[in-house]
Structure formats: C-alpha cells, structure tokens
Amino acid sequence: MLSKMSNVYAFFCFIILAFGSFAFASENELQMYEIKKGDFSVKVTNYGARIVSVVLPDKNGKLDDVVLGYDTIKEYKNDTCYFGAIVGRVANRIAGAKFTLNGTLYKLDANENTTMLHGGKKGFSQVAWKVKKHDKYGRSPSITLTYRSVDGEEGFPGEVLVSVTYTLLKPYKLSVKMKAKALNKATPINLAQHTYWNLGGHNSGNILSDELQIFASKITPVDTKLIPTGKFESVTNTPYDFLDSHIIKGLIKELPNGSRGFDINYVVDGHQGRKMKPIAIVYNKKSGRIMKLTSNAPGVQLYTGNYVDNVKGKGGFVYQPHAALCLETQGFPDSVNHANFPSQIVNPGEVYEHNMLFTFTCFKKDMFLE
C-alpha cells in the first residue's frame, strides 16, 4: 500500500515539474506578451496560446509582420479562422464527431455540420491559457503557456494537461514545443499550431506567387466533406506534387474544378518517432524571405487560406482568400477512425510531444543571411 501511494505521489510530482501549475486562467487575465531578440520579435496572447505577430527583416533590412491576425484580444474572441492558435484536443477533422475507444463510443461536439473541426466549438483555441513563464529578452527569449482540459470537455475522455513553449533562437529561429499528458483515461491528442504565414508581410496581398516545397511523396485523399478516405495516394503527376519547388498559383490552377485552393494532409517522408524531419520550404521573391520548417510530426496540412474572405485584420487591412498559407504539422486527420493511420491515442502516464522549428533566412547581396 505504501509503495502504491509513493508511486502516486511521484507521478503527481512529475506532473508539477513537467507542466507547472494548471490552475485555470480567467478571462480578466487575458493579455498580449512579447519575446524579442534584436530585430526579431514574436507576440503571443494567452487566449488560445496564439501567435499574434512575427516581425523580422527582409532582404533590405525592412521589418515586417509576416503573420495574419488582429490588433486586440476582443477581435480574437470573434475569430473563425483560428489565426495563430494552438488547436486541439484533436486538430483537423473527426468524421461524424464520434469515435470508439476501448469499446466505448464517444460523441463529440460537432462544429462543422456533422463533423468536429479543431477540437469543437471552443477547443483549445478559444480558452484562456495560463502563463507559466515569460522571459521577454534573455539569451533565448521564451514564453510557456499551459491549459488543463477536463474530463468530458467537448466530449473527449479523461483529463489532459497541455503546454506550449515559444522560444526565439539565434539566428532567426522560432521553436514551438507542444506537450500533453493524459492523466486518468486513454484519449486522443493531436495538437497543431495554426499560424497563417505571408512572408511578404501580413498586409502585402496574397501568397500565390510564393514558391513552396513540401518533403512528402503522398497525401491522404479526402471525400467531399474533407474527411480522409483512409487511403494513401502518390503526389506524382498530380497538382499536389511539391517535392520540387513550385509557384503556388501554378498548381492551384491544376486542382479539380470547384477547389478554392489547397486543404490537404501530406504524409511526411521518412518520419521516425520523435526525430525532427524537414517538412517544407517557402520562398517569397519580393522580400527575399525564406522559411524552413522541420518537425517530428508524421503529417502536415497545407491550407492556402481559401475561406479567408473580407476579414478585417491588423491595422484595418482586409484579408482576402489566399492572403496566407498554413503549414500545420499534425497527426493524420480522423486518425481515431482509421486503424491504418498512426495512432493519436495517449494512455495515462504517457507524454505527447510535438515540436516545430521555423528557420528564417533571406537573400541580401546574393548571400543567405542567417
């Protein structure tokens, strides 16, 4: 009996050390926070643990904010685009807003007709996160935010402790580390970081002339409701082939009639457990900015802002379709209903880890600046 109590005590000590205090943050604690390293800065709000801005120089040294968003927290509360948010408990779509785990059927919060999208009507993107640590400057400026998801939230089983840490690394690198721990029941966990990127500047127009490369030979094709069929398809000789760098608008034109743009999950080549792998490279010729993304996730959702339509954003600028692109590293959509997909189930005591690293460079005098 004493041995069992010692194990329980040790378990909760681990939780406190790994995730810190998980008392709920209140609405009146919602704020904007900044981390800054020279001319590289990122702003975050604890409403949805969202990235609000990423400011860095172009090839001429001009500073621009390269992510879409709003000026105030009040505007984020009315957001329907998931600008900059951490989405979960399960990112992307779950067919019929239901799944079966260990013989129990769980009915979830459907928020896209009969489908659950990005965790439900609230999910993790529309709640107050608690700021555990904030180092605005320092050697590696960072901010860590935490959230406690209760048993039954949006229909999911079990209690989950979640954290995300944003860190600025030298030179011009943004690290995103997401962690989650299932406490008392097995549950699916699949977090995603939903920032909209426009390397020309958030108010520079669309991303159709950007060049994109994705290190993925296959996609998980979807039906008319954007639910995976369960199959895998090669990108070869299709509009989804970004294995070599392509201008985005060229391949969008080749998509089937009725497609507004890309909204598809890619299967990352060579994925191995928690090992970081190259995901994608984006290049904006006008600014000279390049963004390289690596992650330990098995998939990445390419979304070209197809439904961003007349959205009034920062500085009053109105965002239109294709105003930015999202590269949401993730587990595969609807994995809970496809046994052949990598499992997203996290058992009690296990730790889910999802890491991303954004590396920004630019051309100046025919040289890469790093």
C-alpha positions in Angstrom: 0.0 0.0 0.0 2.8 2.4 0.9 4.6 1.5 -2.3 1.4 2.3 -4.3 1.0 5.6 -2.5 4.6 6.5 -3.2 4.1 5.8 -6.9 1.1 8.1 -7.0 3.0 10.8 -5.2 5.9 10.5 -7.6 3.5 10.7 -10.6 2.0 14.0 -9.5 5.4 15.4 -8.6 6.3 14.7 -12.2 3.2 16.5 -13.4 4.1 19.6 -11.4 7.7 19.6 -12.5 6.9 19.0 -16.2 3.9 21.2 -16.6 3.8 23.6 -13.7 0.6 24.8 -12.0 -2.5 24.2 -14.1 -5.0 26.4 -12.2 -7.4 27.8 -14.8 -6.6 31.3 -16.1 -9.6 33.7 -16.0 -10.9 36.0 -18.7 -9.6 39.0 -16.9 -6.0 37.6 -17.2 -6.0 37.7 -21.0 -3.0 39.7 -22.3 -0.5 40.2 -25.1 3.1 39.1 -24.5 6.3 39.7 -26.4 9.6 37.9 -26.8 12.3 39.7 -28.6 15.9 39.1 -29.8 17.4 42.1 -31.7 15.2 42.9 -34.7 13.4 39.5 -34.4 10.2 39.6 -32.3 7.1 37.5 -31.6 3.9 38.5 -29.9 1.6 35.9 -28.2 -1.7 36.1 -26.4 -2.8 33.6 -23.8 -6.2 33.5 -25.5 -5.8 30.2 -27.4 -2.0 30.4 -26.9 -1.9 32.2 -30.2 0.9 33.7 -32.1 -0.2 37.3 -32.8 2.8 38.6 -34.8 6.2 37.6 -36.1 8.4 40.5 -37.1 11.7 40.1 -38.9 13.7 41.9 -41.6 13.5 41.4 -45.4 16.5 41.5 -47.8 16.8 45.3 -47.4 16.5 45.2 -43.7 12.9 46.4 -43.7 10.9 44.9 -40.8 7.5 43.4 -41.5 5.0 41.4 -39.6 4.6 38.1 -41.5 1.5 36.5 -39.9 -2.2 37.3 -40.2 -4.1 38.3 -37.1 -5.9 41.1 -35.2 -4.9 44.0 -33.0 -7.0 43.2 -30.0 -7.9 40.2 -27.9 -11.6 41.1 -28.3 -11.2 40.5 -32.1 -9.6 37.1 -31.5 -12.7 36.1 -29.5 -14.8 36.6 -32.6 -12.2 34.8 -34.9 -13.4 31.9 -37.1 -10.1 31.4 -38.9 -8.0 30.0 -35.9 -5.4 32.8 -36.6 -2.2 31.8 -34.8 -3.9 29.3 -32.4 -3.0 26.1 -30.8 -5.9 23.8 -31.8 -6.9 20.6 -30.1 -7.6 18.4 -28.2 -7.6 16.9 -31.7 -6.7 19.1 -34.6 -8.3 18.8 -38.0 -11.5 16.8 -38.6 -13.2 13.8 -36.9 -15.9 12.2 -39.1 -19.4 12.3 -37.6 -17.9 13.9 -34.5 -17.5 10.4 -32.9 -15.1 7.6 -32.3 -14.8 4.4 -30.4 -12.0 3.7 -27.9 -11.6 0.6 -25.8 -15.2 -0.4 -26.5 -16.8 2.9 -25.6 -18.4 5.2 -28.1 -17.6 8.9 -27.6 -19.9 11.5 -29.2 -18.1 14.8 -29.7 -19.0 18.5 -30.2 -19.8 18.8 -33.9 -19.0 22.3 -35.1 -18.7 21.8 -38.9 -22.1 20.4 -39.8 -21.8 16.8 -38.5 -18.0 16.9 -38.3 -15.8 18.0 -35.4 -13.1 20.5 -36.6 -10.1 21.5 -34.5 -11.5 20.3 -31.2 -15.0 21.6 -31.3 -16.9 24.9 -30.8 -14.3 26.0 -28.2 -11.4 23.6 -28.3 -8.1 24.9 -27.1 -8.1 27.9 -29.4 -10.9 29.8 -27.6 -10.0 29.4 -23.9 -7.7 31.3 -21.5 -4.3 29.6 -21.1 -2.1 30.3 -18.0 1.3 31.9 -18.5 3.7 29.7 -16.6 6.9 31.5 -17.6 7.8 34.6 -19.7 11.3 35.8 -20.5 10.9 38.7 -22.9 14.6 39.2 -23.7 17.3 36.9 -22.2 19.7 34.7 -24.2 16.8 32.6 -25.6 13.6 34.7 -25.1 10.6 32.4 -24.4 7.1 32.1 -23.1 5.4 28.9 -21.8 1.6 28.6 -21.6 -0.4 25.8 -20.0 -4.0 24.6 -20.1 -5.9 21.9 -18.1 -8.6 20.2 -20.2 -11.2 18.5 -18.0 -12.7 15.0 -18.5 -15.6 15.3 -20.9 -14.6 18.6 -22.5 -16.0 18.8 -26.0 -16.9 15.1 -25.4 -13.3 13.7 -25.1 -12.5 11.3 -22.3 -10.1 12.0 -19.5 -8.2 14.9 -18.0 -5.3 16.3 -20.0 -2.5 18.7 -19.1 -1.2 20.7 -22.0 1.7 23.2 -22.5 3.3 25.1 -25.4 6.6 26.9 -25.3 7.6 29.5 -27.9 11.4 30.3 -28.0 13.5 32.6 -30.1 16.8 31.0 -31.1 19.8 32.6 -32.8 19.7 33.4 -35.6 16.1 34.0 -36.7 14.7 30.7 -35.4 11.3 30.2 -33.7 10.9 27.0 -31.8 7.5 25.6 -30.9 7.3 22.8 -28.4 3.9 21.3 -27.5 3.4 18.7 -24.8 0.4 17.0 -23.3 -0.2 14.3 -20.7 -3.2 12.1 -20.2 -3.9 11.7 -16.5 -6.6 9.2 -15.9 -8.0 7.9 -19.2 -6.7 7.0 -22.6 -7.6 9.8 -25.0 -6.7 11.1 -28.5 -4.3 14.0 -28.6 -3.3 15.8 -31.7 -2.3 19.4 -31.3 -1.5 21.8 -34.2 -0.1 25.3 -34.5 -2.4 27.2 -36.8 -0.4 30.4 -37.8 -1.1 31.9 -41.2 2.1 32.9 -42.9 2.7 35.6 -45.6 6.5 36.2 -45.9 5.9 39.4 -47.8 4.1 40.9 -44.8 0.6 40.3 -43.5 -0.7 43.2 -45.5 1.2 42.5 -48.7 -1.5 40.7 -50.7 -1.7 37.0 -51.5 0.8 34.2 -51.4 0.1 32.8 -54.9 3.5 33.9 -56.3 5.4 32.3 -53.4 7.5 29.2 -54.1 6.8 26.1 -52.0 8.5 22.8 -51.4 7.0 20.0 -49.3 9.0 16.9 -48.4 6.2 14.5 -48.8 5.6 11.9 -51.5 2.0 11.0 -50.5 -1.2 12.6 -49.4 -4.3 11.3 -47.5 -7.1 12.0 -50.1 -10.4 13.2 -48.8 -14.1 13.0 -49.6 -16.4 15.9 -50.3 -16.6 16.6 -46.5 -12.7 16.8 -46.4 -12.6 13.5 -44.4 -9.8 11.2 -45.3 -10.9 8.1 -47.2 -8.2 6.0 -45.4 -6.1 5.6 -48.5 -2.7 7.0 -49.4 -2.0 8.4 -52.8 1.2 9.4 -54.5 1.6 13.1 -55.4 3.4 12.2 -58.6 1.8 13.7 -61.7 -0.8 15.5 -59.6 -1.4 19.1 -58.6 -0.3 18.1 -55.1 3.3 17.5 -56.1 5.5 20.0 -54.2 8.5 17.6 -54.0 10.3 20.1 -56.2 9.8 23.8 -55.5 6.7 25.2 -57.4 5.0 28.5 -57.6 1.7 28.0 -55.7 -0.6 29.6 -58.2 0.6 27.3 -60.9 -0.5 24.2 -59.1 -3.7 25.7 -57.7 -4.8 26.2 -61.4 -4.5 22.4 -61.9 -6.7 21.5 -59.0 -10.1 19.9 -59.7 -13.0 22.3 -60.6 -14.6 23.8 -57.6 -11.4 23.7 -55.5 -10.6 27.1 -53.9 -7.1 26.1 -53.1 -5.1 23.5 -51.1 -6.5 22.0 -47.9 -4.9 18.5 -47.7 -2.7 16.4 -45.4 0.7 15.4 -46.6 2.5 12.3 -45.4 6.0 13.4 -44.3 8.7 11.4 -45.9 10.9 9.3 -43.6 9.0 10.1 -40.4 10.6 8.2 -37.5 9.1 8.6 -34.0 10.2 11.9 -32.4 13.0 12.6 -34.8 12.9 16.1 -36.4 12.5 15.9 -40.2 12.4 18.6 -43.0 8.8 19.5 -43.7 8.6 22.4 -46.1 10.4 25.5 -47.5 8.6 28.7 -48.5 10.2 31.5 -50.5 8.9 35.0 -51.2 10.9 36.5 -54.0 9.9 40.1 -53.4 11.0 40.3 -49.8 13.7 37.7 -50.2 12.5 35.9 -47.1 12.7 32.1 -46.8 11.0 30.0 -44.2 12.2 26.4 -43.5 10.1 24.2 -41.3 11.1 21.0 -39.5 9.0 18.9 -37.2 8.7 15.5 -35.6 5.0 15.1 -36.7 4.0 12.5 -39.3 1.8 14.8 -41.3 1.4 18.4 -42.4 -1.8 20.1 -43.5 -1.3 22.6 -46.4 -4.0 25.2 -46.3 -3.9 28.2 -48.6 -6.4 30.4 -46.7 -9.2 29.5 -49.1 -12.0 30.7 -46.8 -10.4 33.9 -45.5 -12.8 36.3 -47.1 -13.1 40.0 -46.3 -11.6 39.5 -42.8 -10.6 42.8 -41.2 -7.2 42.2 -39.6 -4.3 44.1 -38.1 -4.2 47.8 -38.9 -7.6 47.6 -40.6 -6.1 45.6 -43.5 -8.8 43.4 -45.1 -7.6 39.8 -45.7 -8.9 38.0 -48.8 -8.6 34.4 -50.0 -5.0 33.2 -50.3 -3.8 36.0 -48.1 -1.5 33.5 -46.4 -0.7 29.8 -46.1 -0.8 27.4 -43.1 1.6 24.5 -42.6 0.0 22.7 -39.8 2.2 19.8 -38.7 0.0 17.1 -37.1 -1.1 13.5 -36.8 -3.3 12.4 -39.7 -6.9 13.8 -39.8 -9.6 11.4 -38.5 -6.9 9.1 -37.3 -9.3 7.9 -34.5 -11.5 6.3 -37.2 -8.7 4.8 -39.3 -6.7 1.9 -37.8 -4.1 2.1 -40.6 -3.2 5.7 -39.6 -0.6 6.4 -37.0 -2.3 6.3 -33.6 -3.1 9.5 -31.7 -4.1 7.7 -28.5 -2.2 8.7 -25.4 -2.5 6.5 -22.4 -2.4 7.6 -18.8 1.2 8.4 -17.8 2.4 8.9 -21.4 3.6 12.2 -22.7 2.7 13.5 -26.1 5.4 15.7 -27.7 5.0 17.7 -30.9 7.9 20.0 -31.9 8.3 22.5 -34.7 11.2 24.7 -35.7 10.8 27.6 -38.1 14.1 28.9 -39.5 14.0 32.3 -41.4 16.7 33.4 -43.9 16.8 36.0 -46.6 18.8 37.0 -49.7 21.0 40.0 -49.4 23.7 40.8 -51.8 23.4 37.3 -53.2 24.1 35.7 -49.8 21.9 34.0 -47.3 21.6 35.9 -44.0 21.4 33.6 -41.1 
